[in-house]
């Protein structure tokens, strides 16, 4: 049975009365409505991550729309072989785990991660200014504090003024002016989520909780932005990418 927010004010209560074997939340807003459910297997998809307050949920499994930090950094190194310093801004309540994995990968791949912590959206602009002249590439994280309507224009302006390419997680930001994005294959995302649900409900997943990054990726590039920034993308990368106009 499908339950939507418009159908019920108390979605979690409605679900408990149904006593289902499991619940699939599509999108972060839907998952947020499930915060009080701890005794039924929860599954998520179409979300960029499961930060606060979901870190400690033992009944939560699913697939993030975000490609793993390791594969993000690998793609950046292939696109920008000379890039050594990669900057990002994060809110530890939402993306601390992404930063930890990125730092671990960077240590063994001659990359320096320059991370700035933002506790509020208002802090993002001053932190961008602190990164001026210190980074070769800026990674835009799926962090609601950092990447939102209030900050996106400032990030793009920072990119153009300082000729620093932005590597993001969403096609819409590439259309707006970011240079590239590594996004999921939406069809495979659904299949991967379904596999996790089946294994969990059949009792075949160890520990009862499986949280994964999307396994298939698509590299998007905005060639007009590359030209404006004076960046030449390797031909081998262009051949396996999707161009965004």
Secondary structure, DSSP 8 states (H G I E B T S, - for coil): ----TTT-S-HHHHHHHHT-SEEEEESHHHHHTTTT--SSEEEEEEES---TTSTT-TTEEEEESS--HHHHHHHHHHH-TT--EEEEEE-HHHHHHHHHHHHHHHHTTT-EEEEEE-SSTTHHHHHHHHHTTT-SEEE----TTTSSTTTHHHHHHHHHHHT-EEEES-HHHHHHT-SEEEEE-HHHHHHHHHHHHHHHHTT-SGGG--EEE-S-EEEEE-HHHHHHHT----HHHHHTSEE--
